[in-house]
Amino acid sequence: MILNEKIKASEVHLTGVDGEDFGIVPTAEALAMARKLKVDLVCTSLMSSPPPCKLIRAGAAKEEAQQDRKRERTPKLKEIRLTPQIEEHDYETKKQQAERILKSGDAVQFVVRIQGKEGAQAKALLESLLNDLAESGRKKTGIQISGKQAAVQVDPLTD
């Protein structure tokens, strides 16, 4: 996405703020029009000649580019480790940490370490976490108990 003075073409195919078509206009004239209306001139593609450009409210182009980068970012898997005998305050802290991660668009893997016969306790802990995080994310995998740990993956809710 190329903005304002960085557009090097001699003429552009211009579209107005409200979608009106101005046709092919010299770049200097398009820039003057953008300054007069206090908007940005944005080149949407360099593949055609003359390049299509549109007038967008000032700052909207940058916001749109940031949102595109956010959408392109691949979600990461973050791991949160717990024990079955977790205190109430620690539980709340881990839950808030998971909510923060899910809201940022990343997935969370909860891992509970098990010793002896703590399997049922670990499963109950993970189920209560899943219930508490229902509005932030949904489970991708079921609760898996294997040997020394119980795990579940929670993906963020997509808009």
C-alpha positions in Angstrom: 0.0 0.0 0.0 1.6 3.2 -1.2 0.5 6.6 0.3 0.4 10.2 -1.0 3.8 11.5 -2.3 5.3 8.0 -2.5 3.2 7.3 -5.6 5.6 7.7 -8.5 3.2 7.2 -11.5 2.5 10.2 -13.7 -1.2 9.6 -13.7 -3.6 7.5 -11.7 -7.2 6.1 -12.0 -8.8 7.9 -9.1 -11.8 6.9 -6.9 -13.3 9.4 -4.5 -14.0 9.1 -0.8 -17.6 8.0 -1.4 -16.7 5.7 -4.3 -17.3 8.2 -7.1 -15.1 7.6 -10.2 -12.9 10.5 -11.3 -11.3 8.6 -14.1 -7.7 9.0 -15.1 -6.1 12.1 -13.4 -2.5 13.4 -13.2 -1.0 12.4 -9.9 -0.2 16.0 -8.9 -3.9 16.9 -9.3 -5.0 13.8 -7.3 -2.5 14.8 -4.5 -3.9 18.4 -4.5 -7.4 17.1 -4.3 -6.4 14.8 -1.3 -4.8 17.7 0.5 -7.8 20.0 -0.1 -10.2 17.3 1.3 -7.8 16.5 4.1 -7.6 12.8 3.1 -4.9 10.3 2.0 -4.3 9.2 -1.6 -3.7 5.4 -1.5 -2.5 3.3 -4.4 -4.3 0.0 -4.2 -2.4 -2.0 -6.8 0.8 -1.5 -8.9 -0.1 -4.3 -11.4 -2.1 -2.1 -13.8 -1.2 1.1 -15.7 -2.4 3.7 -14.7 -2.5 2.4 -11.1 -5.9 2.5 -9.3 -5.9 4.9 -6.4 -8.5 6.0 -4.0 -9.1 8.8 -1.5 -9.4 7.5 2.1 -10.0 9.4 5.3 -6.7 10.4 6.9 -5.2 7.6 9.1 -7.7 5.0 7.9 -5.1 3.5 5.5 -2.6 2.9 8.3 -5.3 1.3 10.5 -6.3 -0.9 7.6 -2.7 -2.0 7.1 -2.3 -2.8 10.8 -5.4 -4.9 10.7 -4.2 -6.8 7.6 -0.9 -7.5 9.4 -2.8 -8.7 12.5 -4.9 -11.1 10.3 -1.9 -12.4 8.5 -0.1 -13.3 11.8 -0.1 -17.0 12.5 -1.4 -17.8 15.9 1.0 -19.3 18.4 0.5 -22.0 21.0 1.3 -20.9 24.5 1.6 -23.4 27.3 0.4 -22.8 30.9 1.5 -25.3 33.5 -0.6 -26.1 36.6 -0.7 -28.6 39.5 -3.9 -30.3 40.7 -3.5 -28.7 44.2 -3.7 -25.2 42.9 -4.7 -22.4 45.3 -7.7 -20.2 44.4 -5.6 -17.1 43.8 -3.2 -18.9 41.6 -6.1 -20.4 39.6 -7.5 -16.9 39.0 -4.1 -15.7 37.9 -3.6 -18.5 35.4 -7.2 -18.0 34.1 -6.6 -14.3 33.6 -3.3 -15.1 31.8 -5.1 -17.5 29.5 -7.8 -14.9 28.8 -5.2 -12.4 27.8 -3.5 -14.9 25.5 -6.8 -15.9 23.9 -7.9 -12.3 23.3 -4.5 -11.6 21.6 -5.4 -14.4 19.1 -3.1 -17.1 20.3 -4.0 -20.7 21.4 -3.4 -22.0 25.0 -2.3 -25.5 26.0 -3.0 -26.3 29.7 -0.7 -28.9 31.1 -1.4 -30.3 34.6 1.4 -32.5 36.2 0.1 -35.6 37.8 1.6 -37.7 40.5 0.0 -41.0 41.7 -3.8 -40.9 41.7 -4.3 -37.2 40.9 -5.8 -37.9 37.4 -9.4 -37.2 38.4 -8.4 -34.1 40.3 -6.5 -32.8 37.2 -9.4 -33.6 34.9 -11.8 -31.6 37.2 -9.4 -28.7 37.2 -9.1 -28.6 33.4 -12.9 -28.9 33.1 -13.5 -25.9 35.4 -10.9 -23.9 33.4 -12.7 -24.7 30.2 -16.1 -23.6 31.7 -14.5 -20.3 33.0 -12.9 -19.6 29.6 -16.0 -20.4 27.5 -16.5 -16.8 26.4 -12.8 -16.3 25.5 -12.1 -19.6 23.7 -13.2 -23.1 22.9 -11.4 -26.4 23.4 -9.7 -27.8 20.3 -8.8 -31.2 21.8 -10.5 -33.2 24.5 -8.8 -33.6 27.9 -6.0 -36.0 27.4 -4.6 -37.8 30.4 -1.4 -39.7 29.7 1.1 -40.9 32.3 2.4 -38.0 34.2 0.3 -35.2 32.8 -3.2 -34.1 31.7 -3.5 -31.6 28.8 -6.1 -29.7 26.8 -5.8 -27.1 24.0 -8.0 -24.1 23.9 -8.3 -22.0 20.7 -9.4 -18.3 20.7 -13.0 -17.6 19.5 -12.8 -16.1 15.9 -15.0 -13.1 15.2 
